[in-house]
Amino acid sequence: MTGTQNVPRVEAPPTSALSRPPAAAPPASRRRLPRRSTLVVLNALSIVGGIACWWLLARAGFQFPTPPEVVAKAMQLAANGTLQEDLLASLARVLTGFLIGSAVAVPVGFLMGWYTLARGLLEPWIQFFRTIPPLALLPLVLVLLGIGEVPKVFVIFLAAFLACVISTYQGVVSVDRTLIDAARVLGAKDGTIFARVVVPASTPFILVGMRVGLGSAWATLVAAELLAAPAGLGYRMQQAQLYYDLATIFVSIVVIGVLGLVMDRLLLLAETRLTGWQERR
């Protein structure tokens, strides 16, 4: 007896479904655009909310000047040239100390991370001075260097240097050894490896250290100007404190915050431009 077994037929999916290519991912710039716009909106809402809370606290009985009073005081100080003089004096001190400190910290950090001899000689002193706040050295610096711009710039330099040198050193020692070994296998010399592998891989660490050093520089500047300065935002706050002029104090605080925020955003923009090769999430 012969017969055929009933074998169920498996129908293939339509050809159009098989041949349909997967949906293409949107370009990277298009994917990042909503995130950036969302951050901008959130930043704007945060600023508006902070000013509103400040206004409410001033109206609730706290001894705060209201935002319009601070704006009026800022216009008054700008009209007689006081605000511009203080702003330029403080900005010059911060930029000088910060730029010199960062410029010295980067090569020192590279030396410590690349050469064992330099690390052994310099690391103990770097760690020693890191435990001492730069402001604690200000009385000694004033005695040794006198009252002038040099001691103020020096303590700002020290604050920026200590923040940036550690970050640079950490960036060098964190470079993937596989990349260095691969470069050596391909015949690259130490100079080429350092310039083409170590420096690019350490750039994010350097910029993070510079951002931290910038904050330390502003904090050190205000305290230095409180002790000895003929002009500056910190000096203006000290003078306003003597006369209980809260509006002037708030003007200096707002100006320092705005300048620090703008400078930090510039460093963040530089980080984005210089480390665009990095995978970001």
Buried (B, 14 or more C-beta within 10 A) or exposed (E): EEEEEEEEEEEEEEEEEEEEEEEEEEEEEEEEEEEEEEEEEEEEEEEEEEEEEBBEEBEEEEEBBBBEBBBBBBEBBEEEEBBEBBBEBBBEBBBBBBBBBBEBBBEBBBBBBBEEEBBEEBBEEBEEBEEEBBBEBBEEBBEEBEEEBEBBBBBBBBBBBBBBBBBBBBBBBEBEEEBBEEBBEEEBEEEEBBEEBBBBBBBBBBBBBBBBBBBBBBBBBBBBBBBBBEBBBBBBBBEBEEEEBBBBBBBBBBBBEEBBEEBBEEBEEBBEEBBEEEEEE
